[in-house]
């Protein structure tokens, strides 16, 4: 089977990448992506719907935060569903997706099942991240398509390929097969508050393992699946040069963001402005809130939410909840309780408008502007160029550490802190099974004392 030159270049990059080739700052960012994703998975696995998915089986890989082990592909699926449950997962607006949660569940499952090192896991994550983000970022994706589960099988399959040590030719074949195994991911799930969206990420890991099984069996993919699948099905065009330009020197991973709020990324633009304007403000006196923003944030303008999960994708509800101090807890399904009349009354006074100039600046700048009018005639105003948590406006490391401990302490107790310390030096771990076995022991102890 012949493959397009850009596919071969990406496959060769992934198959031949060495740990020593990766700059120190890229390794450090990858460690935090790994740790942050593990925290999200552990927290998500406490949600009742996700718990009901986990079933013990051949004990190859752990459902993180629990005592359960499953076959590796099944563990990747459950952990993938859990990873996005609270919408706290990292992402990358410059490449239009959330690569970490597509890759980490499968990479961890493979490494645990085969007793591979932490260094291999980190290298696999970096390779999968770069290939996945480059392909998706080079595609003109339709607005109706949600990114979860689309490029995820391909990105996760790359990571598994790195862990298995496949050569460049075999990597190309796996990439081609995996690129055709994505799901028809619907962005309408956000508007409807449909949590099936979280299953898309789980399917990334499961289908990545399937891609390897198919390739080994001799099943082949397309000559250029990027042009057909990403350029004509998920999107309307694919730019090969954008996918391969700067490969190995311009690291897409370094443009990622981390979240501290359990909501869609575009909602965070508003929350940052609320935090700047709320000190000293009499919330009861708010007459109206107007937010001018870029197009992607403007898609979250509805003040209505059909389900608790749907509140994660409403700027008016998120703004109202932040002003009123009624955000949902981590064990809730949404960002705010749906049965609060004051929440909805204030939410209906929040207007979100697209500003074409702000949209033109996106994604290099994420400009948003908020104006608040009060009943006594005073006004309040703030503008932000970047969302907090982007590479240009990073969270302090202490905030990231607090997030991890908040997410994982309910599952692992005191072991959460030692887990974070281990993840910060993950490349020194010789066998991931020792680490994950400790997590299951910690989960068992936590259950005994709960």
DRENDO-1510 file (C-alpha; in Angstrom, 1 decimal, always signed):
<recs>
REC; n; res; u; v; w
REC; 1; UNK; +0.0; +0.0; +0.0 .
REC; 2; UNK; +1.3; +3.5; -0.9 .
REC; 3; UNK; +0.8; +6.4; +1.5 .
REC; 4; UNK; +0.8; +10.1; +1.0 .
REC; 5; UNK; +4.2; +11.8; +1.6 .
REC; 6; UNK; +2.9; +13.9; +4.5 .
REC; 7; UNK; +1.5; +10.7; +6.2 .
REC; 8; UNK; +4.9; +9.0; +5.8 .
REC; 9; UNK; +6.7; +12.0; +7.3 .
REC; 10; UNK; +4.5; +12.1; +10.4 .
REC; 11; UNK; +4.8; +8.3; +10.8 .
REC; 12; UNK; +8.6; +8.5; +10.5 .
REC; 13; UNK; +8.7; +11.3; +13.1 .
REC; 14; UNK; +6.7; +9.3; +15.6 .
REC; 15; UNK; +8.6; +6.0; +15.0 .
REC; 16; UNK; +12.1; +7.5; +15.2 .
REC; 17; UNK; +11.6; +10.1; +18.0 .
REC; 18; UNK; +14.0; +9.6; +20.8 .
REC; 19; UNK; +13.5; +10.9; +24.4 .
REC; 20; UNK; +16.8; +12.8; +24.2 .
REC; 21; UNK; +15.5; +14.6; +21.0 .
REC; 22; UNK; +12.7; +16.2; +23.0 .
REC; 23; UNK; +13.5; +19.7; +24.5 .
REC; 24; UNK; +13.4; +20.0; +28.3 .
REC; 25; UNK; +10.4; +22.4; +28.3 .
REC; 26; UNK; +8.4; +20.0; +26.1 .
REC; 27; UNK; +9.1; +17.2; +28.5 .
REC; 28; UNK; +8.0; +19.3; +31.4 .
REC; 29; UNK; +4.8; +20.3; +29.7 .
REC; 30; UNK; +4.1; +16.7; +28.8 .
REC; 31; UNK; +4.6; +15.7; +32.5 .
REC; 32; UNK; +1.9; +18.1; +33.4 .
REC; 33; UNK; -0.4; +17.0; +30.6 .
REC; 34; UNK; +0.0; +13.4; +31.9 .
REC; 35; UNK; -0.6; +14.4; +35.6 .
REC; 36; UNK; -3.5; +16.6; +34.8 .
REC; 37; UNK; -5.2; +14.0; +32.7 .
REC; 38; UNK; -4.7; +11.3; +35.3 .
REC; 39; UNK; -6.3; +13.6; +37.9 .
REC; 40; UNK; -9.3; +14.2; +35.6 .
REC; 41; UNK; -9.6; +10.4; +35.0 .
REC; 42; UNK; -9.5; +9.6; +38.7 .
REC; 43; UNK; -12.2; +12.2; +39.5 .
REC; 44; UNK; -14.4; +11.1; +36.6 .
REC; 45; UNK; -14.2; +7.5; +37.6 .
REC; 46; UNK; -16.1; +8.4; +40.8 .
REC; 47; UNK; -19.2; +9.5; +38.8 .
REC; 48; UNK; -22.0; +6.9; +39.1 .
REC; 49; UNK; -22.5; +6.5; +35.3 .
REC; 50; UNK; -18.8; +5.9; +34.8 .
REC; 51; UNK; -18.6; +3.5; +37.7 .
REC; 52; UNK; -21.3; +1.4; +36.1 .
REC; 53; UNK; -19.2; +1.0; +33.0 .
REC; 54; UNK; -16.2; -0.5; +34.9 .
REC; 55; UNK; -16.3; -4.3; +35.1 .
REC; 56; UNK; -13.4; -6.5; +36.3 .
REC; 57; UNK; -11.9; -8.7; +33.7 .
REC; 58; UNK; -8.4; -9.9; +32.6 .
REC; 59; UNK; -6.3; -7.7; +34.9 .
REC; 60; UNK; -4.2; -5.9; +32.4 .
REC; 61; UNK; -4.8; -2.2; +33.2 .
REC; 62; UNK; -6.4; -0.1; +35.9 .
REC; 63; UNK; -9.5; +2.0; +36.0 .
REC; 64; UNK; -7.7; +4.9; +37.7 .
REC; 65; UNK; -8.9; +5.9; +41.1 .
REC; 66; UNK; -10.6; +2.5; +41.6 .
REC; 67; UNK; -9.5; -1.0; +42.6 .
REC; 68; UNK; -10.7; -2.5; +39.3 .
REC; 69; UNK; -8.4; -3.9; +36.6 .
REC; 70; UNK; -9.7; -4.7; +33.1 .
REC; 71; UNK; -8.4; -5.7; +29.6 .
REC; 72; UNK; -6.3; -2.9; +28.3 .
REC; 73; UNK; -8.7; -1.7; +25.6 .
REC; 74; UNK; -11.6; -1.8; +28.0 .
REC; 75; UNK; -9.6; +0.2; +30.6 .
REC; 76; UNK; -8.7; +2.7; +27.9 .
REC; 77; UNK; -12.4; +3.1; +27.1 .
REC; 78; UNK; -13.6; +3.6; +30.7 .
REC; 79; UNK; -10.7; +5.9; +31.6 .
REC; 80; UNK; -11.4; +7.9; +28.4 .
REC; 81; UNK; -15.0; +8.4; +29.3 .
REC; 82; UNK; -14.0; +9.4; +32.8 .
REC; 83; UNK; -11.3; +11.9; +31.6 .
REC; 84; UNK; -13.8; +14.3; +30.1 .
REC; 85; UNK; -16.6; +13.8; +32.7 .
REC; 86; UNK; -16.0; +17.1; +34.6 .
REC; 87; UNK; -14.8; +19.1; +31.6 .
REC; 88; UNK; -11.5; +19.9; +33.3 .
REC; 89; UNK; -9.3; +18.3; +30.7 .
REC; 90; UNK; -6.5; +20.2; +29.0 .
REC; 91; UNK; -6.7; +21.2; +25.4 .
REC; 92; UNK; -5.2; +23.2; +22.5 .
REC; 93; UNK; -7.2; +25.9; +20.8 .
REC; 94; UNK; -4.5; +26.3; +18.2 .
REC; 95; UNK; -5.1; +22.8; +17.0 .
REC; 96; UNK; -8.8; +22.7; +17.8 .
REC; 97; UNK; -9.0; +19.8; +20.2 .
REC; 98; UNK; -8.2; +18.0; +23.5 .
REC; 99; UNK; -5.3; +15.6; +22.7 .
REC; 100; UNK; -4.2; +14.6; +26.2 .
REC; 101; UNK; -7.5; +12.8; +27.0 .
REC; 102; UNK; -7.5; +11.0; +23.6 .
REC; 103; UNK; -4.0; +9.6; +24.2 .
REC; 104; UNK; -3.3; +9.1; +27.9 .
REC; 105; UNK; -5.9; +6.4; +28.7 .
REC; 106; UNK; -4.6; +4.1; +25.9 .
REC; 107; UNK; -0.9; +4.9; +26.6 .
REC; 108; UNK; -1.3; +4.1; +30.3 .
REC; 109; UNK; -3.2; +0.9; +29.6 .
REC; 110; UNK; -0.6; -0.3; +27.2 .
REC; 111; UNK; +2.3; +0.6; +29.5 .
REC; 112; UNK; +0.7; -1.0; +32.5 .
REC; 113; UNK; -0.2; -4.2; +30.7 .
REC; 114; UNK; +3.3; -4.7; +29.4 .
REC; 115; UNK; +5.3; -3.3; +32.3 .
REC; 116; UNK; +6.8; -0.4; +30.3 .
REC; 117; UNK; +8.7; +2.6; +31.7 .
REC; 118; UNK; +7.5; +6.0; +32.5 .
REC; 119; UNK; +9.9; +7.4; +30.0 .
REC; 120; UNK; +8.3; +5.4; +27.2 .
REC; 121; UNK; +4.9; +6.7; +28.3 .
REC; 122; UNK; +6.0; +10.3; +28.2 .
REC; 123; UNK; +7.6; +9.8; +24.7 .
REC; 124; UNK; +4.5; +8.1; +23.4 .
REC; 125; UNK; +2.3; +10.9; +24.7 .
REC; 126; UNK; +4.5; +13.5; +23.0 .
REC; 127; UNK; +4.6; +11.7; +19.7 .
REC; 128; UNK; +0.8; +11.1; +19.7 .
REC; 129; UNK; +0.1; +14.7; +20.7 .
REC; 130; UNK; +2.2; +16.1; +17.9 .
REC; 131; UNK; +0.8; +13.9; +15.1 .
REC; 132; UNK; -2.8; +14.2; +16.3 .
REC; 133; UNK; -2.7; +17.9; +16.8 .
REC; 134; UNK; -0.9; +18.6; +13.5 .
REC; 135; UNK; -3.4; +16.6; +11.5 .
REC; 136; UNK; -6.5; +18.1; +13.2 .
REC; 137; UNK; -5.1; +21.6; +13.3 .
REC; 138; UNK; -4.3; +21.5; +9.6 .
REC; 139; UNK; -8.0; +20.6; +8.8 .
REC; 140; UNK; -10.8; +23.1; +8.3 .
REC; 141; UNK; -13.2; +21.3; +10.6 .
REC; 142; UNK; -16.9; +21.8; +10.3 .
REC; 143; UNK; -18.5; +23.6; +13.3 .
REC; 144; UNK; -21.0; +20.8; +13.7 .
REC; 145; UNK; -18.2; +18.3; +14.5 .
REC; 146; UNK; -17.0; +17.9; +18.1 .
REC; 147; UNK; -13.3; +17.1; +18.3 .
REC; 148; UNK; -13.5; +14.2; +20.7 .
REC; 149; UNK; -13.2; +10.8; +19.1 .
REC; 150; UNK; -12.3; +12.2; +15.6 .
REC; 151; UNK; -8.5; +12.4; +15.5 .
REC; 152; UNK; -8.3; +10.6; +18.9 .
REC; 153; UNK; -8.0; +7.0; +17.6 .
REC; 154; UNK; -5.1; +8.1; +15.3 .
REC; 155; UNK; -3.3; +10.0; +18.1 .
REC; 156; UNK; -3.7; +7.2; +20.6 .
REC; 157; UNK; -2.7; +4.6; +18.0 .
REC; 158; UNK; +0.5; +6.5; +17.4 .
REC; 159; UNK; +1.2; +6.4; +21.2 .
REC; 160; UNK; +0.6; +2.7; +21.3 .
REC; 161; UNK; +2.9; +2.3; +18.3 .
REC; 162; UNK; +5.7; +4.1; +20.1 .
REC; 163; UNK; +5.2; +1.9; +23.1 .
REC; 164; UNK; +5.3; -1.2; +21.0 .
REC; 165; UNK; +8.4; +0.0; +19.0 .
REC; 166; UNK; +6.8; -0.3; +15.6 .
REC; 167; UNK; +8.9; +0.9; +12.6 .
REC; 168; UNK; +8.0; +3.8; +10.4 .
REC; 169; UNK; +6.3; +1.8; +7.7 .
REC; 170; UNK; +4.2; -0.1; +10.2 .
REC; 171; UNK; +3.4; +3.2; +11.9 .
REC; 172; UNK; +2.1; +4.6; +8.6 .
REC; 173; UNK; -0.2; +1.7; +8.2 .
REC; 174; UNK; -1.6; +2.0; +11.7 .
REC; 175; UNK; -2.1; +5.7; +11.3 .
REC; 176; UNK; -4.0; +5.2; +8.0 .
REC; 177; UNK; -6.3; +2.6; +9.5 .
REC; 178; UNK; -6.8; +4.5; +12.8 .
REC; 179; UNK; -7.7; +7.7; +10.9 .
REC; 180; UNK; -10.7; +6.0; +9.5 .
REC; 181; UNK; -11.9; +4.7; +12.8 .
REC; 182; UNK; -13.1; +8.0; +14.3 .
REC; 183; UNK; -16.7; +8.7; +15.2 .
REC; 184; UNK; -19.2; +11.1; +13.8 .
REC; 185; UNK; -18.8; +13.3; +16.8 .
REC; 186; UNK; -21.7; +15.8; +17.1 .
REC; 187; UNK; -21.2; +19.2; +18.7 .
REC; 188; UNK; -25.0; +19.3; +19.2 .
REC; 189; UNK; -24.4; +17.2; +22.2 .
REC; 190; UNK; -23.2; +20.3; +24.0 .
REC; 191; UNK; -26.4; +22.2; +23.2 .
REC; 192; UNK; -28.5; +19.3; +24.3 .
REC; 193; UNK; -26.5; +18.6; +27.4 .
REC; 194; UNK; -26.0; +15.0; +26.2 .
REC; 195; UNK; -23.2; +13.2; +28.1 .
REC; 196; UNK; -22.8; +10.7; +25.3 .
REC; 197; UNK; -20.1; +13.3; +24.2 .
REC; 198; UNK; -17.9; +11.8; +26.9 .
REC; 199; UNK; -18.0; +8.4; +25.3 .
REC; 200; UNK; -16.4; +9.8; +22.2 .
REC; 201; UNK; -13.1; +10.1; +24.1 .
REC; 202; UNK; -13.4; +6.5; +25.4 .
REC; 203; UNK; -13.8; +5.3; +21.9 .
REC; 204; UNK; -10.5; +6.9; +20.9 .
REC; 205; UNK; -8.6; +4.5; +23.1 .
REC; 206; UNK; -10.6; +1.5; +22.3 .
REC; 207; UNK; -10.4; +2.1; +18.6 .
REC; 208; UNK; -6.7; +2.8; +18.8 .
REC; 209; UNK; -6.1; -0.8; +20.0 .
REC; 210; UNK; -8.5; -2.0; +17.3 .
REC; 211; UNK; -6.4; -0.2; +14.7 .
REC; 212; UNK; -3.3; -2.1; +15.7 .
REC; 213; UNK; -5.2; -5.4; +15.7 .
REC; 214; UNK; -6.5; -4.7; +12.2 .
REC; 215; UNK; -3.1; -3.5; +10.9 .
REC; 216; UNK; -1.4; -6.6; +12.3 .
REC; 217; UNK; -4.0; -8.8; +10.6 .
REC; 218; UNK; -3.2; -7.2; +7.3 .
REC; 219; UNK; -6.1; -4.7; +7.0 .
REC; 220; UNK; -5.1; -1.6; +5.2 .
REC; 221; UNK; -6.2; +2.0; +5.2 .
REC; 222; UNK; -6.4; +4.8; +2.6 .
REC; 223; UNK; -3.5; +6.3; +0.7 .
REC; 224; UNK; -4.4; +9.7; +2.2 .
REC; 225; UNK; -7.0; +9.5; +4.9 .
REC; 226; UNK; -6.2; +13.0; +6.1 .
REC; 227; UNK; -7.4; +14.5; +2.9 .
REC; 228; UNK; -10.5; +12.3; +2.7 .
REC; 229; UNK; -11.6; +11.9; +6.3 .
REC; 230; UNK; -10.4; +15.2; +7.8 .
REC; 231; UNK; -10.5; +17.3; +4.7 .
REC; 232; UNK; -13.9; +16.2; +3.3 .
REC; 233; UNK; -15.9; +14.4; +6.1 .
REC; 234; UNK; -15.0; +16.1; +9.4 .
REC; 235; UNK; -14.0; +19.2; +7.5 .
REC; 236; UNK; -13.8; +21.0; +4.2 .
REC; 237; UNK; -10.1; +21.1; +3.5 .
REC; 238; UNK; -6.8; +19.7; +4.7 .
REC; 239; UNK; -3.4; +21.5; +4.3 .
REC; 240; UNK; -0.5; +19.0; +4.2 .
REC; 241; UNK; +2.2; +21.7; +4.6 .
REC; 242; UNK; +0.5; +22.9; +7.8 .
REC; 243; UNK; +0.6; +19.4; +9.2 .
REC; 244; UNK; +4.3; +18.8; +8.6 .
REC; 245; UNK; +5.8; +22.3; +8.8 .
REC; 246; UNK; +8.2; +22.7; +11.7 .
REC; 247; UNK; +7.9; +19.0; +12.6 .
REC; 248; UNK; +10.4; +18.3; +15.4 .
REC; 249; UNK; +11.2; +22.0; +16.0 .
REC; 250; UNK; +7.8; +23.6; +16.6 .
REC; 251; UNK; +6.0; +21.7; +19.2 .
REC; 252; UNK; +2.2; +21.9; +19.2 .
REC; 253; UNK; +2.2; +20.6; +22.7 .
REC; 254; UNK; +3.7; +23.8; +23.9 .
REC; 255; UNK; +0.6; +25.8; +22.8 .
REC; 256; UNK; -1.8; +23.8; +25.1 .
REC; 257; UNK; -3.9; +25.1; +27.9 .
REC; 258; UNK; -5.0; +23.8; +31.3 .
REC; 259; UNK; -8.3; +24.4; +33.0 .
REC; 260; UNK; -9.3; +25.2; +36.5 .
REC; 261; UNK; -13.0; +25.6; +35.9 .
REC; 262; UNK; -15.2; +22.5; +35.0 .
REC; 263; UNK; -16.7; +24.0; +31.8 .
REC; 264; UNK; -16.1; +24.4; +28.1 .
REC; 265; UNK; -12.9; +26.3; +27.3 .
REC; 266; UNK; -14.8; +29.2; +25.7 .
REC; 267; UNK; -16.8; +29.7; +28.9 .
REC; 268; UNK; -13.5; +30.5; +30.7 .
REC; 269; UNK; -13.1; +33.8; +28.8 .
REC; 270; UNK; -16.2; +35.1; +30.6 .
REC; 271; UNK; -15.2; +33.6; +34.0 .
REC; 272; UNK; -11.9; +35.4; +33.9 .
REC; 273; UNK; -13.6; +38.7; +33.3 .
REC; 274; UNK; -16.1; +38.0; +36.1 .
REC; 275; UNK; -13.3; +37.4; +38.5 .
REC; 276; UNK; -11.8; +40.8; +37.6 .
REC; 277; UNK; -15.0; +42.7; +38.0 .
REC; 278; UNK; -16.7; +41.0; +40.9 .
REC; 279; UNK; -14.7; +42.3; +43.8 .
REC; 280; UNK; -16.7; +45.0; +45.5 .
REC; 281; UNK; -19.6; +44.6; +43.1 .
REC; 282; UNK; -23.2; +44.4; +44.5 .
REC; 283; UNK; -24.5; +41.5; +42.5 .
REC; 284; UNK; -28.1; +42.3; +43.5 .
REC; 285; UNK; -27.7; +45.6; +41.6 .
REC; 286; UNK; -26.7; +44.1; +38.3 .
REC; 287; UNK; -29.1; +45.3; +35.6 .
REC; 288; UNK; -27.3; +43.7; +32.6 .
REC; 289; UNK; -24.1; +42.0; +31.6 .
REC; 290; UNK; -22.8; +42.3; +28.0 .
REC; 291; UNK; -20.0; +40.2; +26.7 .
REC; 292; UNK; -18.4; +40.8; +23.3 .
REC; 293; UNK; -16.2; +37.9; +22.2 .
REC; 294; UNK; -14.9; +35.7; +19.4 .
REC; 295; UNK; -17.1; +33.4; +17.4 .
REC; 296; UNK; -16.4; +30.1; +19.2 .
REC; 297; UNK; -17.3; +31.6; +22.6 .
REC; 298; UNK; -20.4; +33.1; +21.0 .
REC; 299; UNK; -21.7; +29.6; +20.3 .
REC; 300; UNK; -22.2; +29.3; +24.1 .
REC; 301; UNK; -24.6; +32.3; +24.3 .
REC; 302; UNK; -27.7; +30.4; +25.3 .
REC; 303; UNK; -29.0; +31.0; +28.8 .
REC; 304; UNK; -31.0; +27.7; +28.6 .
REC; 305; UNK; -29.8; +24.3; +29.6 .
REC; 306; UNK; -31.8; +21.1; +29.3 .
REC; 307; UNK; -29.6; +19.1; +31.7 .
REC; 308; UNK; -27.1; +19.7; +34.4 .
REC; 309; UNK; -24.3; +18.6; +32.0 .
REC; 310; UNK; -25.5; +21.3; +29.6 .
REC; 311; UNK; -24.7; +24.1; +32.1 .
REC; 312; UNK; -21.0; +23.5; +31.3 .
REC; 313; UNK; -21.6; +25.0; +27.9 .
REC; 314; UNK; -23.6; +28.2; +28.7 .
REC; 315; UNK; -21.8; +31.4; +29.3 .
REC; 316; UNK; -24.8; +33.2; +30.8 .
REC; 317; UNK; -25.3; +30.4; +33.3 .
REC; 318; UNK; -21.6; +30.2; +34.2 .
REC; 319; UNK; -21.4; +34.0; +34.6 .
REC; 320; UNK; -24.5; +34.0; +36.8 .
REC; 321; UNK; -23.2; +31.1; +38.9 .
REC; 322; UNK; -19.9; +32.8; +39.4 .
REC; 323; UNK; -21.4; +36.1; +40.4 .
REC; 324; UNK; -23.8; +34.4; +42.8 .
REC; 325; UNK; -21.3; +31.9; +44.2 .
REC; 326; UNK; -23.5; +28.9; +43.4 .
REC; 327; UNK; -21.1; +26.8; +41.2 .
REC; 328; UNK; -21.6; +23.1; +41.4 .
REC; 329; UNK; -19.4; +20.8; +43.4 .
REC; 330; UNK; -17.0; +18.4; +41.8 .
REC; 331; UNK; -19.5; +15.5; +42.3 .
REC; 332; UNK; -22.2; +17.4; +40.5 .
REC; 333; UNK; -23.0; +16.8; +36.8 .
REC; 334; UNK; -23.0; +20.5; +35.9 .
REC; 335; UNK; -21.3; +23.8; +36.6 .
REC; 336; UNK; -24.4; +25.1; +38.5 .
REC; 337; UNK; -27.6; +23.7; +40.0 .
REC; 338; UNK; -30.5; +23.9; +37.5 .
REC; 339; UNK; -33.2; +24.5; +40.2 .
REC; 340; UNK; -32.0; +27.9; +41.4 .
REC; 341; UNK; -34.4; +30.7; +40.3 .
REC; 342; UNK; -31.9; +33.5; +41.0 .
REC; 343; UNK; -29.4; +31.8; +38.8 .
REC; 344; UNK; -31.7; +31.8; +35.8 .
REC; 345; UNK; -33.0; +35.3; +36.5 .
REC; 346; UNK; -29.4; +36.7; +36.4 .
REC; 347; UNK; -28.5; +34.4; +33.5 .
REC; 348; UNK; -31.2; +35.9; +31.3 .
REC; 349; UNK; -29.6; +39.4; +31.9 .
REC; 350; UNK; -26.4; +38.2; +30.3 .
REC; 351; UNK; -26.0; +38.9; +26.6 .
REC; 352; UNK; -23.2; +37.3; +24.5 .
REC; 353; UNK; -22.3; +38.9; +21.2 .
REC; 354; UNK; -19.7; +38.0; +18.5 .
REC; 355; UNK; -17.2; +40.8; +17.7 .
REC; 356; UNK; -15.8; +40.2; +14.2 .
REC; 357; UNK; -12.5; +41.8; +15.1 .
REC; 358; UNK; -12.1; +39.5; +18.0 .
REC; 359; UNK; -12.9; +36.5; +15.8 .
REC; 360; UNK; -10.3; +37.6; +13.3 .
REC; 361; UNK; -7.7; +37.6; +16.1 .
REC; 362; UNK; -8.6; +34.1; +17.2 .
REC; 363; UNK; -6.9; +31.8; +18.1 .
REC; 364; UNK; -3.6; +33.7; +18.6 .
REC; 365; UNK; -5.5; +36.1; +20.9 .
REC; 366; UNK; -8.7; +35.2; +22.7 .
REC; 367; UNK; -10.1; +38.7; +23.2 .
REC; 368; UNK; -13.2; +39.2; +25.2 .
REC; 369; UNK; -14.8; +42.3; +26.7 .
REC; 370; UNK; -17.4; +42.6; +29.4 .
REC; 371; UNK; -19.6; +45.5; +30.5 .
REC; 372; UNK; -21.8; +45.5; +33.5 .
REC; 373; UNK; -24.6; +48.0; +34.0 .
REC; 374; UNK; -26.1; +48.4; +37.5 .
REC; 375; UNK; -29.4; +49.8; +38.6 .
REC; 376; UNK; -27.9; +52.9; +40.0 .
REC; 377; UNK; -26.5; +53.9; +36.6 .
REC; 378; UNK; -22.8; +52.9; +37.2 .
REC; 379; UNK; -20.9; +50.7; +34.8 .
REC; 380; UNK; -18.0; +48.3; +35.1 .
REC; 381; UNK; -15.7; +47.2; +32.2 .
REC; 382; UNK; -12.9; +44.8; +31.6 .
REC; 383; UNK; -11.0; +43.4; +28.6 .
REC; 384; UNK; -8.8; +40.4; +28.3 .
REC; 385; UNK; -6.5; +39.3; +25.4 .
REC; 386; UNK; -5.8; +35.8; +26.6 .
REC; 387; UNK; -7.7; +33.2; +28.6 .
REC; 388; UNK; -6.0; +32.3; +31.9 .
REC; 389; UNK; -4.3; +28.9; +31.5 .
REC; 390; UNK; -3.1; +29.5; +27.9 .
REC; 391; UNK; +0.6; +29.4; +27.2 .
REC; 392; UNK; +0.7; +33.2; +27.2 .
REC; 393; UNK; -1.1; +33.4; +30.6 .
REC; 394; UNK; -0.2; +30.1; +32.5 .
REC; 395; UNK; -1.6; +29.0; +35.8 .
REC; 396; UNK; +0.9; +29.1; +38.6 .
REC; 397; UNK; +2.3; +25.6; +39.3 .
REC; 398; UNK; +0.8; +25.8; +42.8 .
REC; 399; UNK; -2.6; +26.1; +41.3 .
REC; 400; UNK; -2.0; +23.1; +39.1 .
REC; 401; UNK; -0.9; +21.1; +42.1 .
REC; 402; UNK; -4.0; +22.1; +44.1 .
REC; 403; UNK; -6.2; +21.0; +41.2 .
REC; 404; UNK; -4.5; +17.6; +41.0 .
REC; 405; UNK; -4.9; +17.0; +44.8 .
REC; 406; UNK; -8.5; +18.2; +44.7 .
REC; 407; UNK; -9.3; +15.7; +41.9 .
REC; 408; UNK; -7.4; +12.7; +43.3 .
REC; 409; UNK; -7.5; +12.9; +47.1 .
REC; 410; UNK; -11.0; +11.5; +47.3 .
REC; 411; UNK; -9.8; +8.4; +45.5 .
REC; 412; UNK; -6.3; +8.0; +46.8 .
REC; 413; UNK; -6.1; +9.9; +50.2 .
REC; 414; UNK; -2.6; +10.8; +51.3 .
REC; 415; UNK; -1.2; +8.9; +48.4 .
REC; 416; UNK; -2.4; +11.6; +46.0 .
REC; 417; UNK; +0.6; +13.8; +47.0 .
REC; 418; UNK; +3.1; +11.0; +46.5 .
REC; 419; UNK; +1.5; +10.2; +43.2 .
REC; 420; UNK; +2.0; +13.8; +42.0 .
REC; 421; UNK; +5.6; +13.7; +43.1 .
REC; 422; UNK; +6.1; +10.5; +41.1 .
REC; 423; UNK; +4.4; +11.9; +38.0 .
REC; 424; UNK; +6.7; +14.9; +38.2 .
REC; 425; UNK; +9.6; +12.5; +37.6 .
REC; 426; UNK; +7.8; +10.0; +35.6 .
REC; 427; UNK; +10.7; +9.2; +33.3 .
REC; 428; UNK; +12.5; +7.7; +36.3 .
REC; 429; UNK; +9.8; +5.0; +36.8 .
REC; 430; UNK; +11.2; +1.7; +35.4 .
REC; 431; UNK; +7.8; -0.2; +35.4 .
REC; 432; UNK; +4.4; +1.5; +35.3 .
REC; 433; UNK; +2.9; -1.6; +37.0 .
REC; 434; UNK; +4.5; -0.7; +40.3 .
REC; 435; UNK; +3.0; +2.8; +40.2 .
REC; 436; UNK; -0.5; +1.7; +39.2 .
REC; 437; UNK; -0.5; -1.1; +41.7 .
REC; 438; UNK; +0.1; +1.5; +44.4 .
REC; 439; UNK; -2.8; +3.5; +43.1 .
REC; 440; UNK; -5.1; +0.5; +43.5 .
REC; 441; UNK; -3.9; -0.1; +47.0 .
REC; 442; UNK; -4.5; +3.5; +47.9 .
REC; 443; UNK; -8.0; +3.3; +46.4 .
REC; 444; UNK; -8.8; +0.2; +48.5 .
REC; 445; UNK; -7.6; +1.9; +51.7 .
REC; 446; UNK; -9.7; +4.9; +50.9 .
REC; 447; UNK; -12.8; +2.7; +50.4 .
REC; 448; UNK; -12.2; +1.0; +53.7 .
REC; 449; UNK; -12.1; +4.3; +55.6 .
REC; 450; UNK; -14.9; +6.0; +53.7 .
</recs>
